[in-house]
Amino acid sequence: MQADKKLFTPGPLTTTYSVKQAMLKDLGSRDDQFIQIIKNVQTKLIEIAVFCSFEGLPNDEYTVVLMQGSGTFGVESVFQTCTKLDESNVLVLENGAYGQRIEKICKLLSINHKVLRFPEDRAIDCDAVKSFLEKDNNYTHVAVIHGETTSGALNNVEKIGQLVKTHIPNSILIVDSMSAFGAVPVDIQKGFIDFLISSSNKCIQSVPGFSFVICSIKKLLSFKNNSRSLSLDLVDQYENMLKTNQFRFTPPTHSILAFKQALDELEQEGGPQKRYERYSNNHEIVRKGLLSIGFKELVPHEEQSKIINTFHYPNDENFNFEEFYKRLSDKGMVIYPGKMTKASCFRIGSIGALFAEDMHQLVQLIVQILRDMNVKIPIQY
Ligand SMILES: Cc1ncc(COP(=O)(O)O)c(C=O)c1O
């Protein structure tokens, strides 16, 4: 069997052999073994959230709801369940494609909303958020992305949460921490986060299949019978799981098995802190390697999440991204196209089962391929 390509992408990402192997089992949804695994997975996710919270999260006040589908299903389930048609007014803090996706969800659900836009190549400016909230605080919900995967910028969600709760004490704070939770530190309590969403195939390093929402039980239950969607009703999903330990609809059994293994491997690695150290090291190897041959990165270093980094295309007539991508892929290394609206860029992820030697190999291969393509080194802009 041919070895898998290395995915330098923000999910689906490269998983370990043992994570893939854990899926070689058929379990029924009512199987005792499966029910125990679901409980184990929920406990461990809350443990991670507690671990990341500096003052310790009171775990009897928070729960985790697993939701079938990709990350967006988790995000949409929060909006479907926790907003009221004529009463809610959502402030979306947007600095990239995933903030824009929340805007789109609000539009489709006809939820009143206002989008406060920030440049897509920077982290959100907390002083600007403060000035805005001082003048306008007529919102029931605020939504923000933690690691904006579009660019690799890291938003300071704890600081934003503190500002939000100072100016709108009774509001609900929704944080999309899709590509950050499990590695990038996030203090749910300090940041007054009511709903935090992530998914199986990001920093926990498992396969796709479900998302999960870590949330305040009290806030969640205040939206009982409110959902406008059946399948995305987060309260119903929570209550049913509490009563029966089962998903309401067909569970992603194999994905949950892989996830349990991935959580064990996160623990073996030393937890989120150690994992973040590895990702940061991966990130720095590629950054230093590419900067040394003249590439320019999009987001200032101190605002980067270390999850993914964005580099400008060289200004060289011999550079062609499709060709560059294909040559790398043919050699077993998959990178990611850019998602910027203004700049022509490509992205390199540092998450997944990737280690220092993989990152060094990628840099070497990039140099070799640029030479083969007759792109001038140092890179010209
Ligand atoms: C920050 C963020 N939010 C939302 C999503 C959407 O997740 P999915 O593609 O799994 O639906 C992603 C995907 O990469 C993401 O990075």
The ligand as an SDF file (V2000), in Angstrom:
LIG
                    3D

 16 16  0  0  0  0  0  0  0  0999 V2000
  -12.2190   28.6520   12.2160 C   0  0  0  0  0  0  0  0  0  0  0  0
  -13.0550   27.6930   11.4340 C   0  0  0  0  0  0  0  0  0  0  0  0
  -14.3900   27.7320   11.5470 N   0  0  0  0  0  0  0  0  0  0  0  0
  -15.1880   26.9040   10.8680 C   0  0  0  0  0  0  0  0  0  0  0  0
  -14.6690   25.9620   10.0230 C   0  0  0  0  0  0  0  0  0  0  0  0
  -15.5860   25.0730    9.2570 C   0  0  0  0  0  0  0  0  0  0  0  0
  -15.4150   23.7680    9.5730 O   0  0  0  0  0  0  0  0  0  0  0  0
  -15.9060   22.6260    8.5650 P   0  0  0  0  0  0  0  0  0  0  0  0
  -15.2110   22.8490    7.2600 O   0  0  0  0  0  0  0  0  0  0  0  0
  -15.4550   21.3980    9.2950 O   0  0  0  0  0  0  0  0  0  0  0  0
  -17.3810   22.7200    8.4610 O   0  0  0  0  0  0  0  0  0  0  0  0
  -13.2820   25.8730    9.8510 C   0  0  0  0  0  0  0  0  0  0  0  0
  -12.6860   24.8980    8.9230 C   0  0  0  0  0  0  0  0  0  0  0  0
  -11.5060   24.8400    8.7100 O   0  0  0  0  0  0  0  0  0  0  0  0
  -12.4580   26.7550   10.5800 C   0  0  0  0  0  0  0  0  0  0  0  0
  -11.1280   26.7200   10.4570 O   0  0  0  0  0  0  0  0  0  0  0  0
  1  2  1  0
  2  3  1  0
  2 15  2  0
  3  4  2  0
  4  5  1  0
  5  6  1  0
  5 12  2  0
  6  7  1  0
  7  8  1  0
  8  9  2  0
  8 10  1  0
  8 11  1  0
 12 13  1  0
 12 15  1  0
 13 14  2  0
 15 16  1  0
M  END
$$$$
